[in-house]
């Protein structure tokens, strides 16, 4: 979430300074960060649903995925 905040801060700065090239450059990072955050949120949901008793099976699943 810290990385997301920093990317957003840079985008806000680029927008406020009307730095259109900077905005275009930062859009790639925004898109990539969205993908990573979504992936991690989905993994967290899977871990929470699996529960502590199934963590070893979950680890084996994630390693082979």
Order of alpha helices (4+ residues) and beta strands (2+ residues): alpha-alpha-alpha
